[in-house]
Amino acid sequence: MTRWATLLALLAAPCREQAPPAPAAGSCLDRQLAAKGLNPFGDRPDTMYAGGTPLFDEKTGRSIPREQYVFSRHPEIARACAADAGP
C-alpha cells in the first residue's frame, strides 16, 4: 500500500501549481497588471502554465525575465512603465 501512495505522489508532483515569482512590491508593472485584472504574467487570472510558469522554455532550457515576457505581449504596459521611469 505504501508503494501505491508513493507512486501517486510522484505522478502528481509535476501537476502541482507553482507560485509565480514574488514581484517587487508596488512596481509599475504590478500596478498596471492589477489595474487590468491580469495575473503576474499578463494573462487572465485563471491561466495555468505547464511547468508552473510561462517564463521557462522547456525545449531550450532558457528562462526570460518576467518584465520582458509581459512587455513583449503588452506594449501598452511597456510604454506606461517607460513613461513612469522618467528621463
N, C-alpha and C positions, 0 to 999 in steps of 0.2 A: 504494500500500500504506500509506503514511503517513496518508492521509486516513481509511482504514478504522480504523486504530489510534486516531486522534483521535476519530472518531465513536463508537467503542466506549467510550472513556474518558469522553466526555461523557454518553453514555447511562447508564453505570454510576454516575456521580457521585451522583445522588440516592439510590441504593440503599445507599450506604456507611453503615454504622452509626456514629453519633456517640457519643462517650463522654459519659456523664451529667456534669453539673457536679460538680466536686470538693466533697464535703461537708466541713463543719467536722469536724476530727478529734475523735472521742470525744464528739460531741454526743449528747444524749438521743435524738433522732430516729434517728440512725445506730445507736446501741446497740439500740434497740427493733426496728428493721428487721432487724439482724443476728440478734438473738435469735429472730425469727420466720422467718428464712431468706428474707427478701424483698429485692428489688433496691432501689436508692436512691429509687425512686418508689413503693414499697409493693406491687409486683406480683411475680409469680413471676420467678425469676432469668432464665428463658429468654424473657421477654416482649420483643418487638420493637415499635418505635414508628415510625409514618410520620413522616418528618422527623427522627427520632432522639430525640425527647423528647415526653412527653405534656404538657409544660408550655406549649407554644406552640399556640395555636388558629389554624390557617392560614386559617380562614374570617373571623375577626375581626382577625387580626394582633396579638392580645394574648397576653401571657405571664402566668402566675401563679407566685407563689413556690412552691418545692418543698414547703415546710412546709404551706402552705395546701392544696395538692393532696393530700398524704399524709394530713393531719389530717382533711380532709373525707371521705376514703374509709376511714379507720381511727380512729374516735373513741376507741377504747381506747388508742391510742398518744398521741393528743392529751391524754387525761386523765392518762396516766402521766407525760408530759413536763411537764404543768402542775404536777403534784404534785412533780416533781423540781425545778422552778424555785423552789419555796418562796414565802413571802409577799412 
